[in-house]
């Protein structure tokens, strides 16, 4: 490398494709244009003035939305992707090189801190137990609702069929 040259440590390139957004806008515009045609048909077929007025108000709102979406589409149509460049410059830190000394120096060995014990709090334990109990009962209620909705109707129909068959059997034996 030449003096003053810089090495690139990390390079990241990203792009944003706007084609999906354009497709979404096109679909929304087509759907609103169909809605516009339907509203114009309703205005032509309206027999009551209030119906025609309501359809006319809705038509204005839909046409306004079409214009908004077409403006968004025109803004996106001129570009296929959007680029952003971020440059971050960092100075490299010098790597320390060990040097020999005549007498080695002693360094203090770090002592890990002693863990402090959390005092027992019966109120906190009671609150945790109540929270677990509440969740337990909520889950039990949810399971009961699911059982009632999914299992009871088929069991009731099956029980009714068995009961009717039993009644019929008993009547034949008499």
Backbone as a printed PyTorch tensor [residue, N CA C, xyz], in Angstrom:
tensor([[[  0.8270,  -1.1770,   0.0000],
         [  0.0000,   0.0000,   0.0000],
         [  0.8710,   1.2400,   0.0000]],

        [[  0.3740,   2.2770,  -0.6080],
         [  1.1000,   3.5390,  -0.6410],
         [  0.9180,   4.2540,   0.6780]],

        [[  1.8140,   5.1890,   0.9520],
         [  1.6820,   5.9940,   2.1680],
         [  0.4050,   6.8140,   2.0470]],

        [[ -0.3800,   6.8310,   3.0940],
         [ -1.6300,   7.5850,   3.0940],
         [ -2.8090,   6.7890,   2.5550]],

        [[ -2.5880,   5.5940,   2.0310],
         [ -3.6800,   4.7730,   1.5180],
         [ -4.4680,   4.2100,   2.6930]],

        [[ -5.7050,   3.9260,   2.4540],
         [ -6.6000,   3.4530,   3.5060],
         [ -7.1110,   2.0700,   3.1280]],

        [[ -7.1320,   1.1820,   4.0780],
         [ -7.6890,  -0.1570,   3.8580],
         [ -9.1500,  -0.1450,   4.2820]],

        [[-10.0070,  -0.7520,   3.4940],
         [-11.4280,  -0.8460,   3.8150],
         [-11.6050,  -2.0700,   4.6890]],

        [[-12.0460,  -1.8300,   5.9300],
         [-12.2070,  -2.9340,   6.8680],
         [-13.5320,  -3.6430,   6.7050]],

        [[-14.5960,  -2.8980,   6.3840],
         [-15.9230,  -3.4880,   6.2900],
         [-16.7030,  -2.6900,   5.2630]],

        [[-17.4120,  -3.3580,   4.3870],
         [-18.2160,  -2.6830,   3.3850],
         [-19.5530,  -3.3860,   3.3340]],

        [[-20.6350,  -2.5860,   3.3370],
         [-21.9760,  -3.1700,   3.2950],
         [-22.7780,  -2.4000,   2.2650]],

        [[-23.3870,  -3.1140,   1.3500],
         [-24.1990,  -2.5030,   0.3100],
         [-25.6070,  -3.0480,   0.4720]],

        [[-26.5930,  -2.1480,   0.4820],
         [-27.9750,  -2.6050,   0.5600],
         [-28.8230,  -1.7720,  -0.3850]],

        [[-29.8680,  -2.3790,  -0.9010],
         [-30.7830,  -1.6880,  -1.8000],
         [-32.2000,  -1.9830,  -1.3730]],

        [[-33.1070,  -1.1290,  -1.7980],
         [-34.5210,  -1.3470,  -1.5180],
         [-35.2340,  -1.4180,  -2.8480]],

        [[-35.8630,  -2.5140,  -3.1300],
         [-36.5750,  -2.6990,  -4.3740],
         [-37.9910,  -2.1730,  -4.1970]],

        [[-38.3810,  -1.2240,  -5.0440],
         [-39.7040,  -0.6340,  -4.9160],
         [-40.7170,  -1.2800,  -5.8550]],

        [[-40.3040,  -2.3210,  -6.5810],
         [-41.2190,  -2.9490,  -7.5320],
         [-42.4110,  -3.5970,  -6.8230]],

        [[-42.1950,  -4.1540,  -5.6360],
         [-43.3090,  -4.7600,  -4.9020],
         [-44.3180,  -3.6890,  -4.5060]],

        [[-43.8230,  -2.5310,  -4.0800],
         [-44.7210,  -1.4260,  -3.7050],
         [-45.4980,  -0.9480,  -4.9290]],

        [[-44.8320,  -0.8830,  -6.0910],
         [-45.5250,  -0.4750,  -7.3180],
         [-46.6310,  -1.4700,  -7.6700]],

        [[-46.3530,  -2.7490,  -7.5150],
         [-47.3590,  -3.7770,  -7.8000],
         [-48.5530,  -3.6280,  -6.8670]],

        [[-48.2850,  -3.3680,  -5.5690],
         [-49.3670,  -3.1710,  -4.6100],
         [-50.2030,  -1.9520,  -4.9800]],

        [[-49.5330,  -0.8720,  -5.3660],
         [-50.2590,   0.3370,  -5.7490],
         [-51.1150,   0.0890,  -6.9850]],

        [[-50.5680,  -0.6310,  -7.9700],
         [-51.3430,  -0.9460,  -9.1790],
         [-52.5930,  -1.7490,  -8.8460]],

        [[-52.4450,  -2.7380,  -7.9550],
         [-53.5920,  -3.5630,  -7.5590],
         [-54.6420,  -2.7210,  -6.8490]],

        [[-54.1910,  -1.8590,  -5.9370],
         [-55.1380,  -1.0160,  -5.2010],
         [-55.8530,  -0.0540,  -6.1510]],

        [[-55.1270,   0.4990,  -7.1240],
         [-55.7480,   1.4240,  -8.0760],
         [-56.7830,   0.6940,  -8.9230]],

        [[-56.4570,  -0.5190,  -9.3950],
         [-57.4250,  -1.2860, -10.1810],
         [-58.6890,  -1.5870,  -9.3770]],

        [[-58.5100,  -1.9590,  -8.1060],
         [-59.6740,  -2.2690,  -7.2630],
         [-60.5290,  -1.0240,  -7.0560]],

        [[-59.8990,   0.1200,  -6.8340],
         [-60.6660,   1.3540,  -6.6330],
         [-61.3410,   1.7980,  -7.9340]],

        [[-60.7320,   1.5310,  -9.0730],
         [-61.3860,   1.8690, -10.3370],
         [-62.6290,   1.0160, -10.5550]],

        [[-62.5810,  -0.2510, -10.1570],
         [-63.7770,  -1.0960, -10.2260],
         [-64.8660,  -0.5580,  -9.3010]],

        [[-64.4440,  -0.1120,  -8.1080],
         [-65.3980,   0.4720,  -7.1560],
         [-66.0170,   1.7380,  -7.7410]],

        [[-65.2110,   2.5330,  -8.4470],
         [-65.7100,   3.7570,  -9.0790],
         [-66.7730,   3.4080, -10.1170]],

        [[-66.5110,   2.3970, -10.9340],
         [-67.4910,   1.9910, -11.9570],
         [-68.7780,   1.4960, -11.3040]],

        [[-68.6360,   0.7500, -10.2230],
         [-69.8290,   0.2460,  -9.5300],
         [-70.6470,   1.3970,  -8.9530]],

        [[-69.9770,   2.3880,  -8.3770],
         [-70.6890,   3.5320,  -7.7990],
         [-71.3740,   4.3710,  -8.8820]],

        [[-70.7290,   4.5210, -10.0370],
         [-71.3700,   5.2710, -11.1300],
         [-72.6320,   4.5510, -11.6060]],

        [[-72.5700,   3.2100, -11.6450],
         [-73.7500,   2.4300, -12.0220],
         [-74.8690,   2.6310, -10.9990]],

        [[-74.5030,   2.6220,  -9.7070],
         [-75.5150,   2.8370,  -8.6640],
         [-76.1360,   4.2210,  -8.7670]],

        [[-75.3420,   5.2220,  -9.1160],
         [-75.8760,   6.5870,  -9.2500],
         [-76.8690,   6.6390, -10.4130]],

        [[-76.5370,   5.9730, -11.5140],
         [-77.4350,   5.9550, -12.6720],
         [-78.7390,   5.2240, -12.3570]],

        [[-78.6580,   4.1690, -11.5430],
         [-79.8270,   3.3420, -11.2630],
         [-80.6230,   3.8290, -10.0550]],

        [[-80.1200,   4.8260,  -9.3140],
         [-80.7720,   5.2730,  -8.0770],
         [-82.1330,   5.8760,  -8.3980]],

        [[-83.1400,   5.5120,  -7.5940],
         [-84.4940,   6.0180,  -7.7780],
         [-84.8080,   7.1140,  -6.7510]],

        [[-84.0290,   7.1300,  -5.6740],
         [-84.2550,   8.1130,  -4.6100],
         [-83.0500,   9.0490,  -4.5820]],

        [[-83.3320,  10.3340,  -4.3820],
         [-82.2700,  11.3430,  -4.4180],
         [-81.2530,  11.1180,  -3.3020]],

        [[-81.6960,  10.6580,  -2.1310],
         [-80.7510,  10.4510,  -1.0260],
         [-79.7750,   9.3230,  -1.3300]],

        [[-80.2720,   8.2900,  -2.0450],
         [-79.3750,   7.2000,  -2.4360],
         [-78.3320,   7.7040,  -3.4140]],

        [[-78.7630,   8.5070,  -4.3840],
         [-77.8350,   9.0480,  -5.3760],
         [-76.8200,   9.9680,  -4.7140]],

        [[-77.2530,  10.7550,  -3.7440],
         [-76.3430,  11.6760,  -3.0630],
         [-75.3060,  10.9110,  -2.2470]],

        [[-75.7460,   9.8600,  -1.5710],
         [-74.8100,   9.0580,  -0.7810],
         [-73.7860,   8.3760,  -1.6920]],

        [[-74.2590,   7.8430,  -2.8090],
         [-73.3530,   7.1960,  -3.7470],
         [-72.3950,   8.2160,  -4.3620]],

        [[-72.8810,   9.4390,  -4.6030],
         [-72.0410,  10.4950,  -5.1600],
         [-70.9400,  10.8810,  -4.1870]],

        [[-71.2730,  10.9880,  -2.8620],
         [-70.2640,  11.2950,  -1.8420],
         [-69.2050,  10.1970,  -1.7850]],

        [[-69.6490,   8.9540,  -1.8180],
         [-68.7160,   7.8290,  -1.7780],
         [-67.8430,   7.8100,  -3.0340]],

        [[-68.4370,   8.1370,  -4.1870],
         [-67.6780,   8.1960,  -5.4260],
         [-66.5720,   9.2580,  -5.3350]],

        [[-66.8870,  10.4010,  -4.7550],
         [-65.8740,  11.4460,  -4.5810],
         [-64.7350,  10.9860,  -3.6980]],

        [[-65.0770,  10.2860,  -2.6270],
         [-64.0470,   9.7840,  -1.7180],
         [-63.1610,   8.7570,  -2.4180]],

        [[-63.7590,   7.8540,  -3.1860],
         [-62.9960,   6.8190,  -3.8820],
         [-62.1160,   7.4420,  -4.9560]],

        [[-62.6490,   8.4110,  -5.7140],
         [-61.8440,   9.0640,  -6.7440],
         [-60.6710,   9.8230,  -6.1390]],

        [[-60.8850,  10.4150,  -4.9630],
         [-59.7970,  11.1080,  -4.2680],
         [-58.7020,  10.1140,  -3.8680]],

        [[-59.0990,   8.9590,  -3.3980],
         [-58.1250,   7.9320,  -3.0060],
         [-57.3570,   7.4180,  -4.2310]],

        [[-58.0470,   7.2720,  -5.3760],
         [-57.3820,   6.8500,  -6.6080],
         [-56.3200,   7.8770,  -6.9880]],

        [[-56.6590,   9.1520,  -6.8870],
         [-55.7050,  10.2050,  -7.2290],
         [-54.4870,  10.1590,  -6.3130]],

        [[-54.6970,   9.9150,  -5.0150],
         [-53.5860,   9.8100,  -4.0640],
         [-52.6560,   8.6440,  -4.4440]],

        [[-53.2610,   7.4920,  -4.7220],
         [-52.4580,   6.3240,  -5.0570],
         [-51.7140,   6.5080,  -6.3840]],

        [[-52.3560,   7.1670,  -7.3530],
         [-51.6740,   7.4150,  -8.6230],
         [-50.5020,   8.3760,  -8.4340]],

        [[-50.6340,   9.3490,  -7.5220],
         [-49.5240,  10.2560,  -7.2410],
         [-48.3670,   9.4860,  -6.5890]],

        [[-48.6910,   8.5970,  -5.6660],
         [-47.6530,   7.7730,  -5.0430],
         [-46.9580,   6.9120,  -6.0970]],

        [[-47.7600,   6.3530,  -6.9970],
         [-47.1940,   5.4900,  -8.0360],
         [-46.2810,   6.2990,  -8.9490]],

        [[-46.6710,   7.5090,  -9.3000],
         [-45.8420,   8.3420, -10.1690],
         [-44.5150,   8.6730,  -9.4790]],

        [[-44.5570,   8.8810,  -8.1720],
         [-43.3270,   9.1670,  -7.4350],
         [-42.3850,   7.9770,  -7.4040]],

        [[-42.9370,   6.7730,  -7.3450],
         [-42.1030,   5.5750,  -7.2890],
         [-41.6810,   5.0850,  -8.6670]],

        [[-42.4610,   5.4240,  -9.6890],
         [-42.1940,   4.8650, -11.0140],
         [-40.8650,   5.3460, -11.5870]],

        [[-40.4150,   6.5330, -11.2100],
         [-39.1880,   7.0650, -11.7620],
         [-37.9290,   6.3910, -11.2520]],

        [[-38.0460,   5.6300, -10.2310],
         [-36.8520,   4.9750,  -9.6840],
         [-37.1300,   3.5020,  -9.4420]],

        [[-36.1560,   2.7030,  -9.6920],
         [-36.3070,   1.2610,  -9.4870],
         [-35.7850,   0.8590,  -8.1260]],

        [[-34.8770,   1.6020,  -7.5750],
         [-34.3290,   1.2900,  -6.2620],
         [-33.8340,   2.5770,  -5.6320]],

        [[-33.7280,   2.5830,  -4.3450],
         [-33.2650,   3.7360,  -3.5980],
         [-31.9570,   3.3660,  -2.9210]],

        [[-30.9320,   4.2160,  -3.0440],
         [-29.6250,   3.8920,  -2.4820],
         [-29.2980,   4.8290,  -1.3300]],

        [[-28.5620,   4.3060,  -0.3850],
         [-28.1150,   5.0980,   0.7450],
         [-26.6740,   4.7100,   1.0290]],

        [[-25.8170,   5.7020,   1.1810],
         [-24.4060,   5.4370,   1.4410],
         [-24.0790,   5.9460,   2.8370]],

        [[-23.5040,   5.0840,   3.6290],
         [-23.0660,   5.4490,   4.9620],
         [-21.5810,   5.1700,   5.0410]],

        [[-20.8210,   6.1610,   5.4570],
         [-19.3850,   6.0090,   5.5660],
         [-19.0100,   6.2070,   7.0200]],

        [[-18.3640,   5.2160,   7.5680],
         [-17.9380,   5.2720,   8.9580],
         [-16.4240,   5.1080,   8.9850]],

        [[-15.7490,   6.0850,   9.5520],
         [-14.2880,   6.0650,   9.5930],
         [-13.8540,   5.8630,  11.0310]],

        [[-13.0080,   4.8750,  11.2300],
         [-12.4670,   4.5950,  12.5640],
         [-10.9450,   4.5370,  12.4730]],

        [[-10.3330,   5.0270,  13.4920],
         [ -8.8810,   4.9510,  13.5390],
         [ -8.5080,   3.6280,  14.1860]],

        [[ -7.5610,   2.9520,  13.5540],
         [ -7.1340,   1.6810,  14.1070],
         [ -6.3350,   1.9280,  15.3710]],

        [[ -6.5930,   1.1080,  16.3400],
         [ -5.8300,   1.1970,  17.5870],
         [ -4.5210,   0.4340,  17.4270]],

        [[ -3.4910,   1.0130,  17.9910],
         [ -2.1920,   0.3410,  17.9280],
         [ -2.2280,  -0.8850,  18.8180]],

        [[ -1.6760,  -1.9830,  18.3450],
         [ -1.6220,  -3.2070,  19.1150],
         [ -0.4330,  -3.1320,  20.0690]],

        [[ -0.6830,  -3.2620,  21.3630],
         [  0.4460,  -3.1730,  22.2920],
         [  1.3870,  -4.3680,  22.1070]],

        [[  2.6500,  -4.0870,  22.1070],
         [  3.6390,  -5.1590,  22.0100],
         [  4.3210,  -5.2970,  23.3580]],

        [[  4.3980,  -6.5060,  23.8560],
         [  5.0180,  -6.6850,  25.1780],
         [  6.5220,  -6.3990,  25.1000]],

        [[  7.0130,  -5.7610,  26.1250],
         [  8.4500,  -5.5000,  26.2190],
         [  8.9770,  -6.1830,  27.4620]],

        [[ 10.1660,  -6.6310,  27.3620],
         [ 10.7700,  -7.3130,  28.5040],
         [ 11.3020,  -6.2750,  29.4730]],

        [[ 11.0710,  -6.5700,  30.7300],
         [ 11.6280,  -5.7170,  31.7870],
         [ 12.5980,  -6.5530,  32.6000]],

        [[ 13.4520,  -5.8510,  33.2980],
         [ 14.4600,  -6.5580,  34.0970],
         [ 13.8000,  -7.3240,  35.2260]],

        [[ 12.8550,  -6.7190,  35.8930],
         [ 12.1490,  -7.4080,  36.9800],
         [ 10.6700,  -7.4120,  36.6650]],

        [[ 10.0830,  -8.5490,  36.7440],
         [  8.6410,  -8.5950,  36.4580],
         [  7.8520,  -7.8490,  37.5340]],

        [[  6.7720,  -7.1910,  37.0970],
         [  5.9100,  -6.4870,  38.0470],
         [  4.7080,  -7.3670,  38.3420]],

        [[  4.2860,  -7.3120,  39.5580],
         [  3.1240,  -8.1050,  39.9750],
         [  1.8640,  -7.2980,  39.7350]],

        [[  0.8770,  -7.9560,  39.2170],
         [ -0.4220,  -7.3180,  39.0340],
         [ -1.4030,  -7.9760,  39.9940]],

        [[ -2.3260,  -7.1900,  40.4400],
         [ -3.3180,  -7.7050,  41.3820],
         [ -4.2750,  -8.6400,  40.6570]],

        [[ -4.5690,  -9.7610,  41.2790],
         [ -5.5260, -10.7060,  40.7180],
         [ -6.9200, -10.2330,  41.0980]],

        [[ -7.7890, -10.0710,  40.1120],
         [ -9.1410,  -9.6010,  40.4520],
         [ -9.8900, -10.6420,  41.2720]],

        [[-10.5860, -10.1490,  42.2650],
         [-11.3700, -11.0120,  43.1390],
         [-12.8270, -10.8880,  42.7050]],

        [[-13.4680, -12.0030,  42.4070],
         [-14.8790, -11.8990,  41.9970],
         [-15.7190, -11.3990,  43.1720]],

        [[-16.7050, -10.5730,  42.8700],
         [-17.5450, -10.0600,  43.9530],
         [-18.3730, -11.1880,  44.5630]],

        [[-18.5930, -11.0800,  45.8330],
         [-19.4110, -12.0880,  46.5080],
         [-20.8730, -11.7920,  46.2150]],

        [[-21.6180, -12.8100,  45.8510],
         [-23.0280, -12.5670,  45.5550],
         [-23.7780, -12.1820,  46.8300]],

        [[-24.6300, -11.1760,  46.6800],
         [-25.4390, -10.7590,  47.8230],
         [-26.7300, -11.5380,  47.7790]],

        [[-27.1140, -12.0640,  48.8830],
         [-28.3380, -12.8600,  48.9320],
         [-29.5300, -11.9170,  49.0450]],

        [[-30.5990, -12.2940,  48.3520],
         [-31.8290, -11.5160,  48.3910],
         [-32.6210, -12.0030,  49.5950]],

        [[-33.0360, -11.0790,  50.4620],
         [-33.7920, -11.5130,  51.6390],
         [-35.1370, -12.1100,  51.2170]],

        [[-35.5940, -13.0630,  52.0170],
         [-36.8620, -13.7150,  51.7250],
         [-37.9880, -12.7350,  51.9750]],

        [[-38.9090, -12.6580,  51.0170],
         [-40.0370, -11.7460,  51.1180],
         [-41.3120, -12.5550,  50.9310]],

        [[-42.0050, -12.8740,  52.0360],
         [-43.2150, -13.6990,  51.8980],
         [-44.3010, -13.0070,  51.0730]],

        [[-44.3500, -11.6900,  51.0960],
         [-45.3620, -10.9740,  50.3130],
         [-45.1210, -11.1840,  48.8160]],

        [[-43.8550, -11.1150,  48.3880],
         [-43.5180, -11.3440,  46.9950],
         [-43.8560, -12.7770,  46.5970]],

        [[-43.5660, -13.7340,  47.4830],
         [-43.8830, -15.1370,  47.2060],
         [-45.3880, -15.3280,  47.0610]],

        [[-46.1690, -14.6710,  47.9260],
         [-47.6250, -14.7600,  47.8520],
         [-48.1350, -14.1630,  46.5400]],

        [[-47.5800, -13.0320,  46.1220],
         [-47.9990, -12.4080,  44.8680],
         [-47.6770, -13.2990,  43.6710]],

        [[-46.4960, -13.9280,  43.6950],
         [-46.1340, -14.8390,  42.6020],
         [-47.0670, -16.0380,  42.5650]],

        [[-47.4080, -16.5700,  43.7430],
         [-48.3090, -17.7260,  43.8090],
         [-49.6970, -17.3510,  43.2880]],

        [[-50.1720, -16.1550,  43.6370],
         [-51.4830, -15.7120,  43.1460],
         [-51.4680, -15.5230,  41.6340]],

        [[-50.3630, -15.0000,  41.1170],
         [-50.2560, -14.8120,  39.6660],
         [-50.2950, -16.1630,  38.9550]],

        [[-49.5870, -17.1460,  39.4880],
         [-49.5860, -18.4840,  38.8900],
         [-50.9740, -19.1000,  39.0000]],

        [[-51.6200, -18.9060,  40.1330],
         [-52.9650, -19.4480,  40.3280],
         [-53.9470, -18.8220,  39.3360]],

        [[-53.8390, -17.5000,  39.1340],
         [-54.7260, -16.8110,  38.2060],
         [-54.5370, -17.3710,  36.7880]],

        [[-53.2870, -17.5560,  36.3810],
         [-53.0180, -18.1030,  35.0510],
         [-53.5500, -19.5250,  34.9480]],

        [[-53.3880, -20.2980,  36.0160],
         [-53.8680, -21.6720,  36.0270],
         [-55.3860, -21.7110,  35.8420]],

        [[-56.1150, -20.8760,  36.5930],
         [-57.5710, -20.8580,  36.4730],
         [-58.0270, -20.3240,  35.1140]],

        [[-57.2980, -19.3490,  34.5650],
         [-57.6430, -18.8500,  33.2340],
         [-57.4660, -19.9460,  32.1930]],

        [[-56.3810, -20.6930,  32.2980],
         [-56.1670, -21.7960,  31.3580],
         [-57.2220, -22.8810,  31.5240]],

        [[-57.6260, -23.1460,  32.7850],
         [-58.6830, -24.1240,  33.0320],
         [-60.0000, -23.6460,  32.4200]],

        [[-60.3080, -22.3570,  32.5600],
         [-61.5300, -21.8110,  31.9630],
         [-61.4640, -21.8920,  30.4410]],

        [[-60.2990, -21.5720,  29.8610],
         [-60.1500, -21.6810,  28.4130],
         [-60.3680, -23.1250,  27.9510]],

        [[-59.7870, -24.0710,  28.6710],
         [-59.9430, -25.4810,  28.3020],
         [-61.4120, -25.9030,  28.4060]],

        [[-62.1060, -25.4150,  29.4240],
         [-63.5280, -25.7490,  29.5760],
         [-64.3440, -25.1960,  28.4220]],

        [[-64.0420, -23.9800,  28.0090],
         [-64.7640, -23.3780,  26.8820],
         [-64.5110, -24.1770,  25.6060]],

        [[-63.2420, -24.5220,  25.3540],
         [-62.9180, -25.3220,  24.1720],
         [-63.6360, -26.6670,  24.2190]],

        [[-63.6450, -27.3110,  25.3860],
         [-64.3280, -28.6010,  25.5160],
         [-65.8120, -28.4330,  25.2300]],

        [[-66.4090, -27.3670,  25.7950],
         [-67.8370, -27.1400,  25.5950],
         [-68.1920, -26.8570,  24.1500]],

        [[-67.3230, -26.1820,  23.4370],
         [-67.6220, -25.8190,  22.0530],
         [-67.3060, -26.9620,  21.0900]],

        [[-66.2070, -27.6610,  21.3320],
         [-65.7770, -28.6600,  20.3490],
         [-66.2190, -30.0790,  20.6620]],

        [[-66.3150, -30.4370,  21.9290],
         [-66.5910, -31.8420,  22.2770],
         [-68.0430, -32.0920,  22.6700]],

        [[-68.6560, -31.1690,  23.3920],
         [-69.9980, -31.4350,  23.8860],
         [-71.0510, -31.6190,  22.7860]],

        [[-71.0840, -30.8060,  21.7380],
         [-72.1240, -31.0400,  20.7190],
         [-72.0600, -32.4300,  20.0920]],

        [[-70.8770, -32.9070,  19.6750],
         [-70.8790, -34.2770,  19.1260],
         [-71.2540, -35.3270,  20.1720]],

        [[-70.8120, -35.1290,  21.4300],
         [-71.1730, -36.0830,  22.4810],
         [-72.6750, -36.0530,  22.7520]],

        [[-73.2720, -34.8500,  22.7030],
         [-74.7160, -34.7520,  22.9370],
         [-75.4920, -35.4500,  21.8210]],

        [[-75.0690, -35.2620,  20.5900],
         [-75.7470, -35.9300,  19.4680],
         [-75.5820, -37.4410,  19.6000]],

        [[-74.3620, -37.8880,  19.9020],
         [-74.1330, -39.3210,  20.0800],
         [-74.9470, -39.8880,  21.2290]],

        [[-75.0070, -39.1540,  22.3430],
         [-75.7950, -39.6120,  23.4870],
         [-77.2740, -39.6870,  23.1560]],

        [[-77.7640, -38.7030,  22.3810],
         [-79.1650, -38.7110,  21.9800],
         [-79.4630, -39.9240,  21.1040]],

        [[-78.5690, -40.2460,  20.1950],
         [-78.7700, -41.4040,  19.3170],
         [-78.7720, -42.6880,  20.1460]],

        [[-77.8420, -42.8150,  21.0820],
         [-77.7820, -44.0120,  21.9290],
         [-79.0400, -44.0990,  22.7900]],

        [[-79.5040, -42.9890,  23.3370],
         [-80.6910, -42.9940,  24.2030],
         [-81.9370, -43.3890,  23.4030]],

        [[-82.0500, -42.8280,  22.1850],
         [-83.2060, -43.1850,  21.3510],
         [-83.1580, -44.6750,  20.9580]],

        [[-81.9810, -45.1790,  20.6590],
         [-81.8530, -46.6050,  20.3300],
         [-82.2120, -47.4560,  21.5360]],

        [[-81.8100, -47.0320,  22.7210],
         [-82.1280, -47.7770,  23.9410],
         [-83.6340, -47.7710,  24.1880]],

        [[-84.2880, -46.5990,  23.9930],
         [-85.7490, -46.5340,  24.1600],
         [-86.4540, -47.4630,  23.1730]],

        [[-86.0010, -47.4540,  21.9590],
         [-86.6050, -48.3160,  20.9460],
         [-86.4130, -49.7890,  21.3060]],

        [[-85.2400, -50.1350,  21.7730],
         [-84.9730, -51.4980,  22.1900],
         [-85.8740, -51.9090,  23.3320]],

        [[-86.0530, -51.0210,  24.3170],
         [-86.9000, -51.3370,  25.4760],
         [-88.3610, -51.5010,  25.0630]],

        [[-88.8330, -50.6930,  24.1140],
         [-90.2330, -50.7920,  23.6790],
         [-90.4770, -52.1050,  22.9330]],

        [[-89.4850, -52.5520,  22.2020],
         [-89.6400, -53.8160,  21.4820],
         [-89.6780, -54.9930,  22.4270]],

        [[-89.0370, -54.9010,  23.5620],
         [-89.0070, -56.0100,  24.5000],
         [-90.3140, -56.1110,  25.2870]],

        [[-91.0710, -55.0800,  25.3650],
         [-92.3200, -55.1200,  26.1390],
         [-93.4240, -55.8200,  25.4430]]])
